[in-house]
Amino acid sequence: MLVKCMFSGSGGQGSALMAKLVCEGAMRENLKVVMTQTYGIEQRGGDSTAFIIISDEAIGSPIVENDATIAVALSQSIYEQCLHGVAPGGMLFTNASLVENPGRAEGFTQILLPVSEIAVEVGSVRSVNMVMLGAVIAKTKLLKRETIMAVLEETMGRKKPELLEFNIKAFNAGYEAAGKGE
């Protein structure tokens, strides 16, 4: 098993947190994992991408270079990079609420979900990352749902217990939306 992931968005959308939760989940499932991040030149609000490689064997290189098995585009500004960074047979999860005129997926599957709208319905657009994480887990089965729940409970429950229930609700909304094929 070797899965390369690219979680991208604009600053404040939580793509790095989404990636960190996946890394923690992978470690809980006794998988090998490595994560790197890039940030735009802007001090705040710029684009950022977290790259993750998950494997059941030793990982030789931390590089994800236009060969992501799973990619996430939370915003318009980072979308083109994600569109061209998916490996043949991979999946691109696109925030259809913000990406206007999505490109054509050639050789991979593009899943268009209105995650910003779903996040607002749940209670806040700030939960867009949790909604998308739920969708990714539902469609890819990358990790077990209960593993992510445990990671959320430990990380959010300890640091921000008031946000735990809200983030679980957002995750579940994304999980259900992806299951419906929206």
C-alpha positions in Angstrom: 0.0 0.0 0.0 1.3 3.4 -1.0 -1.0 6.5 -1.0 0.2 10.0 -1.8 -2.1 12.8 -0.7 -2.2 16.6 -1.4 -4.5 18.7 0.8 -4.6 22.3 -0.5 -6.5 25.5 0.3 -6.2 29.1 1.1 -4.8 30.2 4.5 -7.4 29.7 7.2 -9.3 26.9 5.5 -7.6 24.2 7.6 -5.9 22.1 5.0 -2.9 21.6 7.3 -5.1 20.5 10.2 -6.9 18.1 7.9 -3.5 16.6 6.9 -2.3 16.4 10.5 -5.5 14.5 11.5 -4.9 12.0 8.7 -1.3 11.6 9.7 -2.3 10.9 13.3 -4.9 8.4 12.1 -2.5 6.6 9.9 -0.1 6.2 12.8 -2.9 4.9 15.0 -3.6 2.3 12.3 0.1 1.3 12.4 1.0 2.7 9.0 4.1 4.6 8.1 3.5 8.3 7.3 5.4 11.4 6.3 4.1 14.9 5.9 5.6 18.1 4.3 4.0 21.5 3.8 4.3 24.4 1.5 3.0 27.9 2.0 2.5 30.9 -0.4 4.7 34.0 0.0 1.9 35.9 1.6 2.1 36.3 5.4 -1.5 35.4 6.0 -4.3 34.1 3.8 -2.0 32.6 1.1 -2.3 29.2 -0.4 -0.9 26.2 1.5 -0.6 22.6 0.7 0.2 19.6 2.9 1.6 16.6 1.2 1.3 13.2 2.9 2.6 9.8 2.0 1.1 6.8 3.8 2.4 3.3 3.4 2.6 -0.1 5.1 6.3 -0.2 4.3 9.2 2.2 4.8 8.8 5.4 2.8 11.9 6.2 0.7 11.1 9.8 -0.3 8.7 12.4 1.1 8.1 13.9 -2.4 4.6 14.1 -3.9 5.2 15.5 -7.4 2.2 15.5 -9.7 1.3 11.9 -8.6 -1.1 12.3 -5.8 -3.5 9.4 -5.3 -5.8 11.7 -3.3 -5.9 15.4 -3.8 -8.1 18.1 -2.2 -8.8 21.6 -3.5 -10.6 23.7 -1.0 -10.3 27.0 -2.9 -10.2 28.4 -6.5 -6.7 29.8 -6.1 -5.1 26.4 -5.6 -7.4 24.4 -7.8 -5.2 24.3 -11.0 -2.2 23.0 -9.1 -4.4 20.2 -7.7 -6.0 19.4 -11.0 -2.6 18.8 -12.6 -1.2 17.0 -9.5 -3.4 13.9 -9.5 -2.0 10.6 -10.6 -3.8 8.4 -13.2 -6.5 6.5 -11.4 -6.5 9.0 -8.4 -9.2 11.1 -7.0 -9.5 14.9 -6.8 -12.0 16.3 -4.2 -13.0 19.7 -5.2 -14.9 22.3 -3.2 -17.6 23.1 -5.8 -18.8 26.0 -3.6 -15.7 28.0 -4.5 -14.2 26.5 -7.6 -15.9 28.0 -10.7 -15.7 26.1 -14.0 -13.9 23.1 -12.7 -11.6 21.5 -15.3 -12.0 18.1 -16.9 -10.6 15.2 -15.0 -8.6 13.1 -17.5 -7.5 9.7 -16.2 -8.8 10.2 -12.7 -12.0 10.9 -10.8 -13.1 14.3 -9.7 -15.6 14.6 -6.9 -17.3 17.9 -6.8 -18.9 18.6 -3.4 -20.3 22.0 -2.2 -18.4 21.7 1.1 -18.5 25.4 1.9 -22.3 25.3 1.6 -22.5 22.1 3.7 -20.2 23.7 6.3 -22.5 26.7 6.6 -25.5 24.4 7.0 -23.7 22.7 9.8 -23.0 26.0 11.5 -19.9 27.7 10.2 -17.9 27.9 6.9 -14.8 27.5 9.1 -15.6 23.8 9.3 -15.0 23.3 5.5 -12.0 21.2 6.2 -13.9 18.8 8.5 -16.7 18.4 5.9 -14.1 17.7 3.2 -12.2 15.2 5.5 -15.5 13.3 6.0 -16.0 13.1 2.3 -12.4 11.9 1.6 -12.7 9.2 4.3 -16.1 8.1 3.0 -15.0 7.8 -0.7 -11.5 6.5 -0.3 -11.6 4.4 2.9 -8.1 5.6 3.4 -8.6 5.2 7.2 -11.4 3.9 9.3 -14.1 6.3 10.3 -13.7 5.4 13.9 -10.0 6.1 13.8 -10.6 9.7 12.6 -13.3 10.1 15.3 -10.8 9.0 18.0 -8.2 11.4 16.6 -10.7 14.2 16.7 -11.7 13.4 20.2 -8.2 13.4 21.4 -6.9 16.5 19.6 -9.9 18.7 19.7 -11.3 17.4 23.0 -8.0 18.2 24.7 -7.3 21.6 23.1 -10.7 23.0 22.3 -13.4 20.8 23.8 -16.1 23.3 22.9 -15.4 22.7 19.2 -15.3 18.9 19.3 -19.0 18.2 18.9 -19.2 20.8 16.1 -16.3 19.3 14.2 -17.7 15.8 14.5 -21.0 17.1 13.1 -19.1 18.7 10.2 -17.1 15.5 9.5 -20.3 13.4 9.6 -22.1 15.8 7.2 -19.2 15.4 4.7 -19.1 11.7 5.1 -22.9 11.5 4.4 -22.7 13.9 1.5 -20.0 11.8 -0.2 -22.0 8.7 0.4 -24.9 10.2 -1.4 -22.7 10.9 -4.4 -23.4 14.7 -4.3 
